[in-house]
Amino acid sequence: MATKPKHKTIHFSKLKLDSDNPRLPKSMHGKTEEEILTYMLLDASLIELMLAIGENDFFQGEQLFVVKDSDEKYKVIEGNRRLSAVMLLNNPQLAKVQKSKIDKVISEKEYTPKEIPCLIFPNEKKIHDYLGYRHITGIKEWKLLGKARYLSGLYEDTFSSTGIDQASREIAKMIGSKADYVKRIIVGFNIYKIIEDESFYKIRELDDTTFYFNYIADSLRQQNICRFLGVDINADPVEKAVNKENLKEWIHWLFEKNDQNKTRLLGNSSDLNSLNKILGNDEATKAFIEKGWSLEKAKELTDDLDNQFQTLIKKASESLEEADRLVTRVNLYYEDAEDDLKDIRKRAAKVLRTIQEDKDEEDL
C-alpha cells in the first residue's frame, strides 16, 4: 500500500528552500538560500506575497509540500516562494536587495507566521507526480521553461529506457496533456541545453533568465525551420542531428540586438511564419542569410511575381504619399532630392509604358 502524505505544522526554521526547483533557472541551482532569496526578490514578486501574508496571515489551505532531508530539516519541493516570504517576514536582515520595500512591509505587517502547515511526502517523486498535473496543465501553471525543465527531468528519470514517442504518451497521461505537446517540449528542451552549453553564444544580456523558450517550442511547429536546424521531431534522439552552426545563427537572429536595439527576427508567430516561408525558398533563403536582406524584403521573394510587382508598386505609392504629406513642413531639403524625384518619375513612366505596351499587344 502506498504511503500517504502526512499533515504536520512545522516551524519555518526547520524548513529549507529547494535549490533545484525547476522554476529556478539552472544558473541558480545549488546556490545558497541567501542567493536564492536575492534572485526571488528581484524576479518573483516576493514583496507582494510578503504583504499579503503579513496582512492576512499564512493561509492554512496552502500547505507546503516537503520531504525529510538528510540534515533533519524538511526540503520544500512546492511552496518555495511562500517559505521565502515567511523567512523574510521573520528575518528581514536576510535580504540583500529591496531593503527599503521590505522595511515598509515589516512596519505595516500584522502577522509574522512561524508555524507553517505542511504535507510530508515519503519522497520527491510522489510530489513531482502530483506537480506534473498541477503546474503543467492544472490550476497553477509554471512558465514554459520551468515546464520544459520538469518534463525533461521526468523523462530522463523515469522513461529514459523507452523511446520518445512512448515516453511522451505516458507522461501526457500523467499530466493530462497531449503526447505531441509533451514531445515538442522535451525535444525543445534538448535543443535549449545545447544553447545553454554554448553559454548562449555569448550574446549580450542573454542567459537562462532572459531566454524565451517559447521561441523554440513555437518553431518546432514549422517544417522549414526544423529542417534548417536539423531537427526531426520524430527522430530519437533528436539532438544528435542538430545543425549546430545553423542553430547558432538562428539564435543570433532572435536575440542579438543591433545599434537600434532591434533583432533581425522576432519570436512572434508572424515572424516565425515568415522565416519558415523564406527557408522553404532557395532564392529567399540566400537573400536573407547571405545578402543580409530584411525578413520582410526576403519574404517578398517567396511570393509569385504578380504579387511581388503589386506589393512594390503599392509601397512606392505609399512612400510618395507620405513624402507629399511632409514636404510643406521640411525646412531643409537634402542635396539630391530633385535628382531622386526626377529618377522616380522616369522609372514610373517606364513601368507605365511597359504596362501600356503589354495591354496594346493583348488587344491585337
Order of alpha helices (4+ residues) and beta strands (2+ residues): beta-beta-alpha-alpha-beta-beta-alpha-alpha-beta-alpha-alpha-alpha-alpha-alpha-alpha-alpha-alpha-alpha-alpha-alpha-alpha
